[in-house]
Amino acid sequence: MTAKERLHQALNTMTEEEAGAALHTLAKASGDPVAWMLNRAPVDDEPEMDEERRAVAEARADHERGIGPVPLNNVNVEFGIR
């Protein structure tokens, strides 16, 4: 039995909580857990709405004009968070 076959067999016996813990362990072992999880995230297959398309176009236009993202702290202050 190959290592992948053994992993599949072990996975099929795990609870959802155990599988989550195993995923966390694999992510840590990869050296870059965020990249590891993002590379394995499901594809967003929901249709893009007109409002989302407009927001993306606006953000790209801002970027092309040299306008960067707003720091989170500024957003928090504006909305009275913290």
C-alpha positions as a printed NumPy array, in Angstrom:
array([[  0.   ,   0.   ,   0.   ],
       [  1.37 ,   3.435,  -0.956],
       [  1.643,   6.362,   1.435],
       [ -1.222,   8.121,  -0.366],
       [ -3.401,   5.028,  -0.08 ],
       [ -2.647,   4.84 ,   3.655],
       [ -3.52 ,   8.535,   4.004],
       [ -6.826,   8.011,   2.183],
       [ -7.609,   5.073,   4.417],
       [ -6.79 ,   7.065,   7.57 ],
       [ -8.796,  10.047,   6.333],
       [-11.881,   7.926,   5.779],
       [-11.872,   6.89 ,   9.447],
       [-11.432,  10.429,  10.866],
       [-14.042,  12.691,  12.331],
       [-14.362,  16.188,  10.833],
       [-12.458,  17.575,  13.838],
       [ -9.629,  15.066,  13.402],
       [ -9.424,  15.866,   9.677],
       [ -9.166,  19.587,  10.508],
       [ -6.34 ,  18.896,  12.942],
       [ -4.577,  16.792,  10.296],
       [ -4.922,  19.613,   7.765],
       [ -3.428,  22.017,  10.284],
       [ -0.466,  19.681,  10.824],
       [  0.104,  19.346,   7.06 ],
       [ -0.069,  23.122,   6.649],
       [  2.529,  23.667,   9.377],
       [  4.81 ,  21.044,   7.841],
       [  4.704,  22.782,   4.453],
       [  6.744,  25.757,   5.725],
       [  4.172,  28.319,   4.538],
       [  0.797,  27.384,   6.033],
       [ -1.125,  30.29 ,   4.499],
       [  0.082,  29.519,   0.978],
       [ -0.548,  25.827,   1.577],
       [ -4.163,  26.432,   2.622],
       [ -4.814,  28.937,  -0.178],
       [ -3.475,  26.519,  -2.779],
       [ -5.928,  23.91 ,  -1.533],
       [ -8.958,  26.161,  -1.051],
       [-11.967,  25.331,  -3.169],
       [-12.532,  27.379,  -6.302],
       [-15.049,  30.178,  -5.867],
       [-17.718,  29.066,  -8.296],
       [-20.383,  31.587,  -7.359],
       [-21.329,  33.936, -10.186],
       [-19.815,  37.4  ,  -9.941],
       [-22.409,  40.102,  -9.364],
       [-22.445,  43.473, -11.164],
       [-21.63 ,  45.253,  -7.902],
       [-18.548,  43.051,  -7.432],
       [-17.388,  43.697, -11.007],
       [-17.728,  47.458, -10.443],
       [-15.796,  47.281,  -7.167],
       [-12.961,  45.322,  -8.79 ],
       [-12.816,  47.754, -11.723],
       [-12.684,  50.688,  -9.287],
       [ -9.893,  49.057,  -7.258],
       [ -7.876,  48.348, -10.408],
       [ -8.333,  51.933, -11.602],
       [ -7.176,  53.224,  -8.197],
       [ -4.143,  50.945,  -8.362],
       [ -3.255,  52.202, -11.842],
       [ -3.439,  55.785, -10.523],
       [ -1.061,  54.862,  -7.701],
       [ -3.688,  54.827,  -4.975],
       [ -2.867,  52.049,  -2.52 ],
       [ -5.089,  50.151,  -0.135],
       [ -6.407,  51.891,   2.984],
       [ -4.635,  50.671,   6.148],
       [ -6.906,  48.6  ,   8.393],
       [ -6.299,  50.946,  11.307],
       [ -7.726,  53.852,   9.271],
       [-10.852,  51.826,   8.478],
       [-11.25 ,  50.877,  12.141],
       [-10.975,  54.536,  13.198],
       [-13.463,  55.617,  10.534],
       [-16.03 ,  53.072,  11.712],
       [-15.3  ,  53.526,  15.427],
       [-13.758,  50.108,  15.953],
       [-11.142,  49.895,  18.725]])
